[in-house]
Amino acid sequence: MRGTLKFCEKEELIRFVSEKDISILNLCHIPEDGRLKTLSFSVADKERIYEVLDLGERVDGSNLFSFINPSKSDIYIMPRLDRAFVNPFSKVPTLNILCEYRNENGERLDVAPENVLMRAEEKLRNSSGIVLKALAELEFYIISKQETGVLFPGAPDKNYHESAPFTRFEDLRNEILATLANVGVATKYGHSEVGRILGKGNAFFEQHEVEFMPQNLAAMADTIAIAKWVIRNLCVKYSVSVSFSPKIALEHIGTGMHIHLCALKNGGNIIANQDGSLGTDAKKMIGGILRFSPSLAAFGNTTPVSYLRFITRKESPMHVCWSTRNRLALIRIPLWWSFRKKREEKDSCTKTFEYRAPDAFASACLLFAGIALAVDYGLKNSEEALKIAENLHIEATGGKRRKRLRALPLSCIESAKNLKKDRQFYEADSVFPKRLIDKTIEKLRAYQDKNLWKSLADKPGKIENMLRQYLHYS
């Protein structure tokens, strides 16, 4: 019962439930806040389970999406038979099935982020024949009490790839990897990250990272939500907590969710040329993402603490530019295995470029949808995109032009302003519904965080309160 379970017919699922003595069927879905939600059913009544698999179930959409009016809020969640897994945390045998959102007519709900992403991927595929794959790096801080008389103390922010006994939660991280495999999430690796914080009182924060194998954008969005659910549940088992917040403490390393991208056309990765150099199409894609990066922040950096990560630097980007290997650039070309012939499958994604602005509070589906549209724009507007890539390549431009680089947004209000300016781009061909863009702008503006950094610079107590407020957000 390891991994993803894919059922072709509901009868096949019912048979599995019977043979494996499953007691509970969970319909799981991922709404606006990105957290895995659950609606549970006893399987004792087989006719009822058939009905649920046939028709889905009615739920209150206004409590799941801020852009659904409470006066007409009934929507359906419909099971996806191709995405199920045995729940590793339930005390009774339980099968989880991911669901999609439908409207009152049984059609895909237009404002559901998963369906926005579906339309964006379809637009890119139809116009260029390209399928994007993403690999997310999910960083997080494990939170516990400080131990007294620690035998092997570590240094603050010197925890990168550290091993036990100098890192405390290696066993927990390895159990995360094993559990993710059990629920069908393929990982590339896990390791301890840079961050290590001795907080006030007896709080201790240790940063870790899990990196996933490349998947299409919709599957990666599911993976991010499921992985957070797994990590949080395992932390409960170990009596510790976890935070995916972009910033835990101003003076310490923040937490990003870097996204590696590769592009497949006719089954082959077109990011690199045959000689291993960056391809022209990849430069067009990079130009497109750089062009829209100020408004993409509305989906990839959704809270005020997201922008504190940019302001304090510490391995995070600050300007709209790209670079080879430089980790302070918005887009980075990581080191490839160009020095030797590497056996690659037809759809290999060993050659990627990395988008470093997003954090784990991102709306993954909307972020990936925006990236797909930006890539599509770059490919369609070749001359403009290549010019942008040329002008914003920091190794090529030199120090003088580098001083004139545009800064990333420094607040939710600034991101909202950029989204408003670019909204016609996102709404074209009905990919992003107008009311979704309206609500996103409204939510960002509501934070009223213009000049937040300046207003809090000499108020450490208020900064700590704000950081604590978002510790368990998303």
C-alpha positions in Angstrom: 0.0 0.0 0.0 3.0 2.3 -0.6 2.8 5.3 -2.9 0.1 6.8 -4.9 -2.9 4.6 -5.6 -4.5 5.1 -9.0 -7.9 3.5 -9.5 -9.4 3.4 -13.0 -12.9 2.6 -11.8 -14.8 3.1 -8.6 -15.4 -0.6 -8.4 -11.7 -1.1 -8.2 -11.5 1.4 -5.3 -14.4 -0.3 -3.5 -12.6 -3.6 -3.8 -9.4 -2.2 -2.4 -11.3 -0.8 0.6 -12.8 -4.2 1.3 -9.6 -6.2 0.8 -7.5 -3.9 3.0 -10.1 -3.5 5.7 -10.3 0.3 5.2 -12.7 1.8 7.7 -12.7 5.5 6.7 -12.7 7.3 3.4 -11.4 10.8 3.4 -12.2 13.3 0.7 -9.2 15.6 0.8 -9.1 19.0 -1.0 -6.8 22.0 -1.2 -8.6 25.4 -1.1 -7.3 29.0 -1.1 -5.2 28.7 2.1 -3.2 25.8 0.7 -3.9 23.4 3.6 -5.1 19.9 3.1 -8.8 19.8 4.1 -10.7 16.6 5.0 -14.3 15.3 4.8 -14.6 11.8 6.3 -17.0 9.0 5.6 -17.5 5.6 7.2 -17.3 2.8 4.6 -19.8 0.6 6.4 -22.5 1.7 4.0 -21.2 0.6 0.6 -24.1 2.2 -1.3 -23.2 5.5 0.4 -19.6 5.2 -0.8 -20.7 4.5 -4.3 -22.8 7.6 -4.2 -19.9 9.7 -2.9 -17.6 8.4 -5.6 -20.3 9.0 -8.3 -21.4 12.5 -7.2 -18.9 13.9 -4.8 -20.2 15.9 -1.9 -21.6 19.4 -1.3 -19.5 21.8 0.7 -19.6 25.5 1.7 -17.3 27.3 -0.8 -17.4 30.6 1.0 -15.5 29.1 3.9 -12.9 27.7 1.5 -12.5 30.6 -0.9 -12.7 34.3 -0.1 -13.9 35.1 -3.6 -17.1 33.0 -3.3 -20.1 34.9 -2.2 -21.8 33.4 1.0 -25.2 34.0 -0.6 -24.5 31.4 -3.3 -21.8 29.3 -1.8 -22.6 25.7 -2.4 -20.0 23.9 -4.4 -19.0 20.2 -4.9 -15.8 18.3 -4.2 -15.4 15.5 -6.7 -13.0 12.6 -5.9 -10.0 12.0 -8.3 -9.6 8.3 -8.5 -6.1 8.7 -9.9 -4.8 10.3 -6.7 -5.3 8.3 -3.5 -3.1 7.1 -0.7 -3.4 5.3 2.6 -3.3 7.8 5.5 -0.2 7.0 7.5 -1.4 8.9 10.6 -4.9 7.6 11.2 -5.5 5.2 14.1 -8.0 3.3 12.0 -7.2 2.2 8.4 -8.1 5.2 6.2 -7.9 6.0 2.5 -7.4 9.6 1.4 -8.6 10.7 -2.0 -7.7 14.1 -3.5 -10.7 16.0 -4.9 -11.3 18.7 -7.4 -13.8 21.6 -7.1 -17.0 21.7 -9.2 -19.8 24.4 -9.5 -23.5 23.9 -9.3 -23.6 22.5 -12.9 -20.9 19.9 -12.2 -18.3 21.9 -14.2 -14.9 22.8 -13.0 -15.1 25.7 -10.6 -13.5 28.6 -12.5 -12.1 30.4 -9.5 -10.5 27.3 -7.9 -6.7 27.8 -8.1 -6.2 24.3 -9.5 -8.4 25.1 -12.4 -6.7 28.5 -13.0 -3.4 26.5 -13.3 -5.0 23.9 -15.6 -6.0 26.8 -18.0 -2.6 28.4 -17.8 -0.8 25.1 -18.6 -3.2 24.4 -21.5 -2.6 27.9 -22.9 1.2 27.4 -22.8 0.9 23.9 -24.3 -1.4 25.0 -27.1 0.7 28.0 -28.1 4.2 26.4 -27.9 3.9 22.7 -27.4 5.8 23.1 -24.1 5.1 21.4 -20.8 6.7 23.0 -17.7 8.0 20.8 -14.9 8.8 22.2 -11.5 10.9 21.1 -8.6 10.2 22.9 -5.3 12.7 23.2 -2.4 10.5 23.3 0.7 12.4 24.8 3.7 11.1 24.9 7.2 12.1 25.4 10.8 11.5 22.7 13.4 10.7 24.3 16.8 11.5 22.7 20.1 12.7 23.5 23.6 16.4 24.1 24.2 18.1 21.1 25.8 20.1 21.7 28.9 23.7 20.5 28.9 23.9 19.9 25.2 26.9 17.7 24.4 27.4 19.0 20.8 26.2 22.6 20.5 26.2 24.2 17.1 26.7 27.8 16.0 23.9 30.1 14.9 23.2 30.0 11.1 26.0 27.4 10.5 23.8 24.3 10.1 24.1 23.7 6.4 24.2 19.9 5.7 25.2 19.3 9.3 25.0 15.7 10.7 23.9 14.3 14.0 24.8 14.9 16.7 25.4 18.5 15.7 21.9 18.6 14.2 19.1 17.5 16.4 16.4 16.4 14.0 18.0 14.2 11.5 15.9 11.2 12.4 12.7 13.3 12.1 13.7 14.6 8.7 14.5 11.1 7.5 11.1 9.8 8.7 9.6 12.7 6.7 11.3 11.4 3.6 10.1 7.8 4.2 6.5 8.9 4.9 6.4 11.1 1.8 7.4 8.1 -0.2 4.6 6.1 1.4 2.0 8.6 0.3 3.4 8.8 -3.2 5.6 11.9 -3.0 8.9 11.5 -4.7 11.8 13.4 -3.1 15.2 14.2 -4.4 16.8 14.6 -1.0 16.6 16.1 2.4 19.2 18.0 4.5 19.7 20.4 7.4 19.7 24.0 6.2 21.7 27.0 7.3 19.3 28.3 10.0 19.9 27.6 13.6 18.3 29.9 16.2 18.5 30.0 19.9 15.3 32.0 20.6 14.1 33.9 23.6 13.2 31.9 26.7 13.8 28.2 25.9 12.9 28.2 22.2 15.1 26.4 19.7 14.7 26.6 15.9 16.5 24.3 13.5 16.1 24.7 9.7 15.7 21.8 7.3 14.9 21.3 3.6 13.1 18.7 1.5 13.5 18.9 -2.2 11.1 17.1 -4.5 11.6 15.3 -7.8 10.3 17.3 -10.9 6.6 17.0 -11.7 4.2 18.9 -13.9 3.0 22.1 -12.3 -0.4 20.8 -11.0 1.2 17.7 -9.4 3.9 19.9 -7.7 1.2 22.1 -6.3 -0.5 19.0 -4.8 2.9 17.8 -3.5 3.6 21.0 -1.6 0.3 20.8 0.3 0.6 17.1 1.0 4.2 17.5 2.2 3.3 20.3 4.6 0.6 18.0 6.0 3.0 15.1 6.4 5.7 17.3 8.1 3.2 18.8 10.5 1.8 15.5 11.5 5.2 13.9 12.1 6.2 16.9 14.2 3.2 16.2 16.4 4.5 12.7 16.8 7.9 14.0 18.0 6.2 16.6 20.3 7.8 19.5 18.4 6.4 22.2 16.1 7.2 23.4 12.6 7.0 26.7 10.8 7.1 27.5 7.1 7.2 31.2 7.7 9.5 33.2 5.4 11.0 35.0 8.4 11.4 33.7 12.0 13.8 36.3 13.2 15.1 39.4 11.4 18.8 38.7 12.2 18.6 35.1 11.0 18.3 33.2 7.7 14.8 33.3 6.3 12.9 30.5 4.6 12.2 30.4 0.9 10.6 27.9 -1.5 12.9 28.0 -4.5 11.3 26.7 -7.7 13.5 24.9 -10.4 11.9 24.9 -13.8 12.6 22.8 -16.9 10.7 22.8 -20.2 9.8 19.8 -22.2 9.0 19.8 -25.9 8.4 16.6 -27.8 9.7 14.8 -24.7 13.0 16.6 -24.6 14.3 19.3 -22.2 14.9 22.5 -24.1 16.6 24.5 -21.3 20.1 23.7 -22.6 21.8 23.5 -26.0 23.6 20.3 -27.1 26.9 21.8 -25.9 25.5 22.3 -22.4 25.0 26.1 -22.7 21.8 27.9 -21.8 19.4 27.7 -24.8 17.7 30.6 -26.5 14.3 29.4 -25.5 15.4 29.3 -21.9 16.5 32.9 -22.1 13.1 33.9 -23.5 11.4 32.1 -20.6 13.7 33.9 -18.1 13.0 37.2 -19.8 9.2 36.6 -19.5 9.4 35.7 -15.8 11.6 38.7 -15.1 9.2 40.9 -17.0 6.3 39.9 -14.7 8.2 39.1 -11.4 6.9 42.2 -9.6 3.3 41.1 -10.0 4.1 37.4 -9.6 5.0 38.4 -6.0 1.3 38.8 -5.4 1.0 34.9 -5.6 4.5 33.9 -4.5 4.9 36.3 -1.5 1.5 36.7 0.1 2.1 38.2 3.6 4.1 41.1 5.1 6.7 38.8 6.5 7.5 37.6 3.0 9.0 41.0 2.2 11.1 41.1 5.4 12.9 38.2 3.9 13.9 40.3 0.9 14.9 43.4 2.9 17.3 41.5 5.1 19.0 39.7 2.2 20.7 36.7 3.8 20.7 34.4 0.8 17.4 35.9 -0.6 17.0 38.0 -3.8 16.4 41.7 -3.7 16.6 42.8 -7.3 15.0 41.7 -10.6 18.0 40.1 -12.4 19.4 36.7 -13.3 22.8 35.1 -12.9 24.9 32.0 -13.2 25.0 30.4 -9.8 24.7 33.7 -7.8 22.3 33.0 -4.9 21.4 36.6 -4.5 19.9 36.8 -8.0 16.1 36.4 -8.6 16.7 33.7 -11.2 19.8 31.5 -11.0 21.3 29.0 -13.3 22.5 26.2 -11.0 25.6 24.1 -11.8 24.9 21.4 -14.3 26.7 18.1 -14.9 28.3 19.5 -18.1 31.8 18.2 -17.4 30.8 14.6 -18.3 28.4 12.7 -20.3 25.4 11.9 -18.1 22.8 9.3 -19.1 19.6 11.2 -19.4 16.1 9.9 -20.1 14.1 11.6 -22.8 12.2 13.8 -20.3 15.1 14.4 -17.9 15.1 17.6 -15.9 18.7 17.7 -14.7 19.1 21.1 -16.4 16.9 23.8 -14.9 16.8 27.4 -14.0 15.8 28.4 -10.4 13.3 31.1 -9.5 14.3 32.2 -5.9 11.6 34.7 -4.8 8.7 32.5 -3.7 8.3 31.3 -0.1 6.2 28.5 1.4 3.3 30.9 2.0 2.8 31.1 -1.8 -0.5 30.2 -3.4 1.2 27.4 -5.3 -1.4 26.9 -8.0 -1.7 30.6 -8.7 2.0 31.1 -8.6 2.6 28.3 -11.1 -0.2 29.6 -13.3 1.4 33.0 -13.4 4.8 31.4 -14.2 3.3 29.5 -17.1 1.8 32.6 -18.5 5.0 34.6 -18.1 6.9 31.8 -19.9 4.3 31.8 -22.6 4.7 35.6 -23.0 8.5 35.3 -23.2 8.3 32.7 -26.0 5.7 34.7 -27.9 7.5 38.0 -27.5 11.0 36.8 -28.4 12.7 40.1 -29.1 11.4 41.8 -25.9 12.2 38.8 -23.7 15.7 38.3 -25.0 16.4 42.0 -24.6 15.2 41.8 -21.0 17.4 38.8 -20.4 20.4 40.6 -21.9 19.8 43.7 -19.8 19.3 41.9 -16.5 22.1 39.4 -16.7 24.3 40.6 -13.9 27.5 39.0 -15.1 27.1 40.6 -18.5 25.9 44.0 -17.4 28.7 44.8 -15.0 28.6 46.9 -11.8 27.5 50.2 -13.2 24.2 49.0 -14.7 23.7 46.7 -11.8 23.1 49.7 -9.6 20.1 50.6 -11.7 18.4 47.2 -11.3 14.8 47.3 -10.2 14.1 46.1 -6.7 11.6 43.4 -5.9 8.4 44.6 -4.2 8.9 45.5 -0.6 5.4 45.1 0.6 2.0 43.4 -0.1 0.7 46.8 -1.1 3.4 47.2 -3.7 2.7 43.7 -5.0 -1.0 44.6 -5.3 -0.1 47.7 -7.2 1.9 45.6 -9.7 -0.8 43.0 -10.0 -3.4 45.7 -10.8 -1.1 47.1 -13.5 -0.6 43.6 -15.1 -4.1 42.2 -14.5 -5.0 42.2 -18.2 -2.1 39.9 -18.8 -3.4 37.4 -16.2 -7.0 37.7 -17.2 -6.4 37.3 -20.9 -8.2 34.3 -22.4 -10.1 34.0 -19.1 -7.2 32.2 -17.4 -7.5 34.2 -14.1 -11.1 35.2 -13.3 -11.6 38.9 -12.7 -13.1 38.4 -9.3 -10.1 36.3 -8.2 -7.7 39.1 -9.2 -10.0 41.6 -7.4 -10.0 39.6 -4.2 -6.2 39.0 -4.4 -5.6 42.8 -4.7 -8.0 43.5 -1.9 -6.4 40.9 0.5 -2.9 42.3 -0.2 -4.0 45.9 0.3 -5.7 45.0 3.6 -2.3 44.3 5.2 -1.5 48.1 5.0 2.2 47.3 5.1 3.6 50.2 3.1 6.8 51.3 4.7 6.4 48.5 7.3 10.1 48.0 7.6 10.8 51.6 8.2 8.0 51.9 10.7 9.2 48.9 12.7 13.0 49.4 12.4 13.3 50.8 15.9 10.5 48.7 17.5 11.9 45.2 18.1 8.9 44.2 20.2 6.4 44.9 17.5 8.5 43.1 14.9 8.6 40.0 17.2 4.9 40.1 17.7 4.3 40.2 13.9 6.7 37.4 13.2 5.0 35.3 15.9 1.6 36.0 14.3 2.7 34.3 11.1 4.6 31.4 12.7 1.9 28.9 11.8 0.2 30.6 8.9 -0.5 28.7 5.6 
